[in-house]
């Protein structure tokens, strides 16, 4: 990409950001207000979203909350399999939710003990079944604790390619590749002078039309 094209793309991105900045700022403020009592369901949401509709994952979590899943521990597979909120791989994800419930008391303790976002993300990805770096970062972002860590989902990767940060979108990401691309994303955010958490939500909104969690 030539320097002229890069400058034009950067100017375009800043204009898009200016139009959405207020909504993005408001959404990030909401994340920072999430209470510890909601951490379980925020984490459940991040376990359900991979390869599934974010809207359906949110509906499924709402149903789990209303049914008091955390308190009662019933098999959630039926809720996840409902066509109105279907979550792919619902049986596997139901088992992961049950394991999360069984061991959840460790999560708030880790959040208090590990204030550094990168260290906390690694702990989550290592200790919560079903979480990788992306999902762990998603959870931390949704509780306002991710710092400069980024959620490298397909929306972000496509935009990083569009703006010349990546040559192509990888079909899968090892932990090493994830961290390498994350560093490039941070560098790009600095280059366009948009905070990375804002740029993350801007890219999501450009792909989906909404500023969703």
N, C-alpha and C positions, 0 to 999 in steps of 0.2 A: 504494500500500500504506500503510495507516494505521500510526501509530507503535505501536499496541498489537499489530497483526499482525506488524510487524517485530520487536518484542521477543520475541514468542512464537516466531517462526521462528529468531531468533538463539539463544534458549535451547535449542530443539530441536537445532540444529546443534552447539552445544557439548556436548550430551549424546551425540550420535552420535560426536563427536570423542573424547570421554572414553573411550568404549567401544573405540575403534580406535587410540588414540594410541600404545600400546606397539608394535603391529604396524607402524604407519606410521613410527615412529621407527627401528625395526629395518630397515625397507626402505630408508630414506634413508641409514642407516649403510652398508648394502651398496653403494649407489651410490657413496658417497665412497671405497670401497675398490677400485673398478675400476682395474686397472693399465693403463698406456699400451699394453701389448701387446694389450689387448682393444679398443682404440679402433676399429680397423677394423670389427670385427664388430658393435660397438654402433652404429656409423654405418650399416652395412649394414642392420641391423634397422630403423632409422628410415627408411631409403629404401624398405623393403618394406611398412611398415604402412599408408600412406595407401590408403584404400578397400579394405583387406584385413583379414582376421582377424589380430589380434595374436598369437593362438596359432599360426596357420599361419606367420606371419612368423618367430616364434621357432623353430619346427621347421625352417624352411628355412635359417635362419642356423646352426643346429646341424649340419645336413647339409653346408653350405658349409664350416664349420670342420673337420668330420671328413674332408672330401675335400681339405682344404688348398688352398682356392680362392685365398687370398692369395699362396701360394707358387707355384702352378702356373698360375693365370689361365685356366682352361678356361671355355667358354661355360656360364654357370649356368642357362640358360633351362630345361633339362630338369628340374633340381631344383625350380625355381619352379613348373613346370607340373604336377608330380606331384599327383594328386588328394588324396593324404593330407595335403598341406601347400600346397595351391594358393594362389598369390599372384596377385591380379588384375593385368592388364597386365604379365604376366611377361616378355614380350619386351622391352618398353620398360625395365622395371626391371633386366633382365639386362644390357642395354647400359649402364645407369647404374652398375651394379656393376663392370663392366669398366673404365669411365672412372674410377670411384673408385679402383680398384686401381692404375690407371696413374699417377694423380697423388696418391696417398694421402700420400706423404712430406711434402707441404705442410701436411697437417692437424696433426700433432704440433708442427711448427714454429710454426704459427699459435697453437696452444693455449699454447705457452710464451711467445710474443711478445705476446699480447693477453690479459692477465689480466682485463680488464674484461668481464663476461659479455655486456653489450649489444654491445660492439664485436666480440667474438668471434662472437656469433650473426650479426651482419651479414656478417662475413667468410664464414662457412659458407654462409649463404643465397645469397651472391653467387658463391662459388667452387666449390660442390659441386652438380653437376647433379642436380636432383630434390629439393633441400632448399628449403623455404620457411621462414618464421619459425617456424611450428609445429614442423616436423620438426627444425630446428636447435636449438630450445629443448628438444625431447624428447631429443636426443642429449646436450646439455649437462646436463640433469637426470640422465640415466642414467650420467654419469661424475662426478656431484656438483659440477658447475661452473656451474650456471645462476643462482646468486644469487637475486634476486627475480623473474626472468623466468618466465613461465607458459606452459603448453601449452594453447592454446585449441582443443581438439578438441570434438567434438559433446557429449561427456559434461560437460565443463566448461561449455560454453555453455548447455546445458539446465538445469544447476543454477543458473547465474547468472540465468537467467530465472525459475526456480522461487523463488529468494530475492529477487526484485525488483531485481536489479542491471541486468538488461536487460528491455526490454519484449517483445522477440521474439528468436528465434535467427536470425541472418543466414544466408542461403543460401551466401554466399561472403564472404571477408574480404580486402580490399586490405591492403597493408602499413600504411597510415594508420589504417584501421579496427582492425586487429589491435592496434596500439600504443595506440589510444584505449581499447579494451575491456580491455587488459591493465592500464592505469592504474586503471580502475574496479575490476578484480578485486583489485589490490593494496590499494586503499582499502577494499574490503569485508572483506578479510582483517584489516586493521587494526581495522576496526569490530567484528568478532566476536572479535577477540583470538585468532586462530588463525594461526600462521605460514603464509605462502602456500604453501610447498612441502608442508606437512602438509595444507592445505585442498585442494590439487590432488589428492593421493592419496586424501583422504577422498571427494571428489566421484567419482573413478574407482571407488572401492570401492562407493559407493552405486548406481552405474549397472551395474557388472559383477559385483559380489559378491566380487571379489578385488582384492588390492593388487598389480597387475601393473606391470611396468616399461613 
